[in-house]
Amino acid sequence: MNTVASATVESTSQSLTRAQRRAIFVATLGTIVEFTDWIIYATFAPLFSHHFFPANDNRVSLLSTFAVFAVGFVMRPVGGALLGAYADRHGRKKGLVVSVALMAGSSIVIAICPGYATIGFAAPLILVVARLMQGFAAGGEFGSASTFLIESASPARRGLAGSWQHLAVNAGVLLAAVIGAILTSTFDKTTMGDWGWRVAFAIAGVMGFAVLVARAATVETAAFTRVAASGEKAVNPLIALVRHHRKAALRVIGIAMAGNLCIYLWLVMFPTLVHLRTGMPLNTAFIASVISIVISLVTIPFIGMLSDRIGRRPILLVFAGGSALYTWPALHFLTNDFVSATVIATIGMLLCSGFAAMAATVMAEQFPARVRATGVALPYAISVALFGGTLPYIVTATAKSGMPELLWMYVTVICVLGFIVYAKMPETRGKVLD
């Protein structure tokens, strides 16, 4: 029996130990809070945009605010490269602590920053700098957390363990939506526009610093500890990635592009999308979004477990093919009706759950331990910047330009390209990792 087959057979009897479950819980909790901080910006952009930009037209202010949202994604590849390399050289745990500290601190800065009417041009400048820091932190978070999860799991449970990474991302968006629903239901529209949005950023920032303590107390992964103790000469992870793992890095970009686009469409932008297109009140749209996210959260771990039985590739193919077919009818029949909007968002989220459950696992399985965090973080961040970071601007621009059909065409083309990538990539279930 060959090595891969032997390892696969032996691993089928393994289950997560108590220590592994605790490590997964700590990593997941941190990612939930960190992505709450990250998504709060998009969630409350329609309410705080006029505070930071000197425009008489609220649409111009909103577009400017979403442009800053996209600018934050520019720093995600930088954060992926630098924080990913940091995690590969100094430990996954240290990378996770740095990323959550930067994210939480930036949220607090936005919460207390005076508006344009008070400090003029300094207001949008501070907003841009804070968002750049959040992008830097988010870029490093995904790679470090994904690597930490996969290395903390038994071989036969990597699919399940990795599914918790995007479950945490979705839960972070859910938490941001819940905060949005509570605040918009508690305060009237004027109060939310004046200062209520600041409460959301403050809550997210404080939660981030609380999680920092839990991450600092966790233990390092055995895979990194073995590499650190091997005595082999340290290699710059970025250089090693470019020289020896270019094909795998490009594959990660291809794996992530359709998933990032669809997740940002249904998970992040849905409340704003339905509000702009149909006039549905934001608090109602938030509730519809919360329902769809909760259903996806229940689904994701089961899909992760399924991938440990049937493989990663079949599930990714269903996600991409289904999303390509679903986008047009979903956006075409979107109306100002709570029930239909909830059903549309839920189907979209269920399709996205196929990618969400697979993303961390299949990307981490492409690389050896010495470059794993960098190999996941940098190309994934590039994909997020290209296909996720620009989506809020595209959604807003197409809604205001009278050409909404361009949105579904764009999403469908990317999903078809993703389907091709999944069809050609090698299966990684059962692959032996160092």
N, C-alpha and C positions, 0 to 999 in steps of 0.2 A: 504493500500500500504506500503511495507517495506521501510526502510530508504534509501537503495541503489537505489531502483526504483524511489522513490520520488525525490531524489537528481538528478537522471538522467533526469527525466521529467522536473524539474524546470530549470536545466542547459541548456536545449536545446534552450532556448530563449536568453541566454546570448551571448554577443559578447565582443570582446576585447575593453577596454576603451582606451582613449588617453594615460593615464598614463601607462597602461599595454603595449601598443604598443611601447612607448618610452623605457620602461625597457627592452623589448625584443630586440629592436634595439641596445641598448648600450651593452647588453650581447653578441649579435650576432657579432657586430663590433669587440669587443675585442677578441672573439674566432677566427674570420677571421685572424686578425693580428697575434695572438699567434701561430696559426697553420701554417701561412706563415713562421714564424721564425723556427718552428719545421721541416717543410718539405724542406726548403731551403737546409738543410744539404744533404738529399738524392738526391735532384735535381742536385746539383753541385759536388757530390762526385767524379765522373769520372775526374773532372777538377782540384780539389785541393788535391787529395789523395797523389800524389808524393811529395807534400810540407811537409807533416808531418811524412812520414815513409821512412826509409833508404833502399829502395828496388830498384834494377836495373830492376826488372820485374814490369811493370805497373799493371799487373793483381794481383800480390801480394799486392801492395799498395792499390789497389781498394778493395780487400777482407779485408785488415786490416781496411780500412776506414769504410766499412760496418759492420765490427765487432764492431767498436766503436759505430756505429749507433744502433746496437743491445744492446750494453752495456747501452746506454741511456735509453733503455726500462727497464733495471733492476731497475732504480730509479723510474719508473712510479708507481709501487705499493707502494713504500715508500712515494712518493708525494701524492698518492691517500689517503693513511692512515693518514698522518700527516696534509696535507692541507684540506682534507675532514673533519677530526675531528675539525680542526681550524674553518672551515666554519660552522660546526654544533654548535660550542660553542660560536663563536664570530660574526657570521653573514656571509651570502653568499657574500655580497658586499666586505668585508675585504678579504675573500678568493680569490676573483677575482682580486683584486688589487695586492695582493702578487704574485699570479701566473704570471701575465703579466709582473711585474717588473723583476722577476727572468729570464723569457724567453728572454726578450729584452736585459737585461744586458749580458746574455751569448752569444747572437748573436754578440754583439759589441766586446766581448772578442775574438771570433773566427775571426772576420773581421780584427782585428789588430794584432793578434798573429804572431810572426815571424815563419819561417819555420825551418825544421830540419837542413838545411845547415847553419843556423845562430845561433841557440841556442841548437842544438843537441836534446838530449832526453827530454828536457823540452817542446819541441814543441808538441809531441804526448801526453805528460802528461797534458799540458794545454787543449788540445783538448778534452781529456777524461773527465777532471773535468768540462769543460764548457758543454759538452754533458750530463753529469750526472745531472747538474743543470737544463738543459732544460727538461730532463726526469722527474725530480722532479716536475717542474712547470706544465708540460703537464698532469702528473698524477692527480694533484689537479684541474686543469682547467676544465676537463670534468665533474667531479662530481659537482663542485660549479656552473658552468654555466648551466648544465642540471637542477639542483635543482632550481636555480634562475628563469629559463624560466618557468618551470612547476608551480612553486608557484606564478608566476606573471600572470598566465592565468586564465580565467574563466573555470569551470569544463568542459563545452561543447566544449572548444577550446584547450584542453591540447594537443591533437594530432597535431594540427596546430602549436601551440607554440613550442612544443618540436621538431618539424621538423626543426626549424631554427637552432638548435644546430649543427646537422650534415650538414645542408646547409652551415653553417659557416665554418665547417671543410673543406668541399669540396671547398668552395670559397677561403679558405686559400691556399689550394693546387693549385687552379686555379691561384691565385695571384702569387704564387711561380713559376708556369709554365709560366705565362706571363712575369715575371721578367726574367726567363731563356730564353724565346724566344726573348725578346728585347735585352738582353745583348749579347746573342750568335749571333744575327743578326747585332748588332752594332759593336762589336769587333771581330777581327779575332781569330782563334783558339789559336795562340801563346799568344796573349794578354789576352784572357780568362784564359789560363793556368797559366800565370804569376801573374796577379793581378785582372783580371776582376771579378772572383768569389767573391773577397772580397767586391766588391760593393754591391752584392746581400745581403750578411750578414749585411752590414751597413744599407742598406735601410730597411730591416726587423726590425733591432734593433731600429732604429729611429721611425718607425711607432708604435712599441710597446710602447715606452715611451709616444707618443702622445695619444694613447688610454688609458693609465693609468690615465690621467687627466679626461677623460670622465667617466671612471668607478668610480673614487673617488667621482664624483659629483652625482651619481645615488642614489636612495633610497633603503632601505632594504625591503625585502619581508614581507608581512603581516603575513605569516605563521611563519616565524622565530620570528617576533616581538611578536606574541601571545605566543609562547613557552617561549621566554625570560621573558615575563611579567607574566607568570603563577605562578611564585613563587615556582614551583616544584624544588626539589633538582636536581642539575646538575649531569648528569651521563656521564661518559667517553664514547663517541660514539663508540670507538673501542671495548671496553669491552662489551657494549650493543649489538653491531653487532654480536660478536662471541657468546655471551650467548643466545641471543633471536632471531636472524635473520640469522642463519647459512644457512637455506634452501633457503631463498630468495637470499642471497649472492652467493651461488653456482649456483642458477638459472641464475643470472646476468652473471656469467662467461659463462654458456652455451648459453645464449641468444646472447652474444657478439662474440663468437669465430668464427663462420662462417662469420659474418659481417665484423669483423676486417680483417680476412684473405683476403676476396674478395675485400674489399676497398683498402687495401694496394697493392693488385695485380693490380687493374685497375686504381686506383686513384693516387697512389704514384709511383709505380714501372714501370708503362707501358712504359714511354720513355726509361728508362734504359733497360727494357726487350726487346723491339723491336730493340734497338740499338745493344745489345749484340747478339741477335739471327739472325738478318738479315743484320746488317751493316747500317741501316737507319741512316742518320745524326741526331744528337741530336736535332738541331733546328727544323727539320721536324717532329721528334717524339713529341717534345713539342707542336707544332701546332695541331697535331692530338689529343693529350691529352687535350688541351684547348677546342677544339670543343666538345669532349665527356663530359667534365665537365660542360660546359655551358648548354648543353641539360639536364644534370642531375639536375642542379640548378633550371631550370624551372619546372622540374617534382616534386621535393621533397615536396614543400608546398601543392600541390594538393593531393599527397598521404597522407600527414598528415591530410588534411581535410577529405579525404575518410575514414581514420581510425576512425575519430570521428563519422562516420555514421555506418560503418560495423564492426568495431573492429580492434584490433592490430594483433591478431593471423592469420587471413586469409592472410594478406599482408606479414607477415614474412614467412609463408609457401610457398607462391609463390616465394619469393626471394630465399629461400634455395633450393627448388626443381628445380627452373629454373637454378640456378647457378650450381648445381650438374650436370645437363644435358648439360650445355653450355660450361663448361671449356675445355673439350677435343677438340671439333671442333674449338673453338676459338684459342687455342694455336697451334693446328695442322696445321691450314691454315694461320697462321700469316706469312706474306711475306714482302719484301721490296717494298711495294706499298702503297702510301699515302692514297688512297681512301679506300682500303680494311682494312688497319690498323685502320683508323678512324672509320669505320663501326664496326669492332670487338670491339674496345675500347668503343664505344657508347653503344652497346648492353650490354656489361659487366657493364657499369656504370648505365644503366637503371635498370638492375636487382638489383644492389647494392642500388639503390634509395629506394627500398622497406625497406631495413634494415635501411638506413640512416634516413628516415623519422620517423621511429618507435623507434630508439635506446634510445634516451633521455627520451621519454615519458614512454615507457613500463618499463624501469629500475627504474625510479623515482617512478613509481606507485607501486613498490614492498615494499616501506618502509614508516614508519611514519616520521614526520618532524624532530624529535630529532636525528635521525641517517641517514637522507635521503642523505645528501651530501657524508658522509662516505660510506654509503651503495652502492651508485652508483660509487664513485670514486675508492675505493679499488678493488672490484672484477672486474670492467671494466678494470682497469689498469693491473691487473694480466692477463686478457684475451688478452689485447693488447700486453703485453710483450711476451706471449707465442706464439701467432698466427700472430701478426703483426711485432713485432720487429725482429724476425728471418727470415722473408720472403726475405728482400734484400740479405741476405747472401745465402739463399737457391736458389734464382733466379740466382745469379751470379755463384754459385758453379755448379748448374745443367747445365747451359749454357756452362761452361768451361769443364765440365767432359764428355760431349757427351751423357748424359742421360737426355734429356729434358722431357721425358715422366714422370719422377718421379714427376715433378711439378704438372701436371694436376691430377695425381693420388692422391697426397696429398690434393689438394684443394677439389677434389670431395668427398673424405672420410669425411673431416671436414664439408662440406655442408650437407651431409647425416646425420651426427650426429646432426647438428643444426636443421635440419628438424624434427628429433625425439623430440628434446627439445621443439620446438615450438608447436608440436602436443600435447604434454602432459601438457604444462603450462596453468594456468587459464587465462581467458580473463579479462583484467583490464579496458576496456572502461566503463565509468560510475562509477568506484569505487570512493567512498567518501574518500578524503584525509583530514588529519588534517592540 
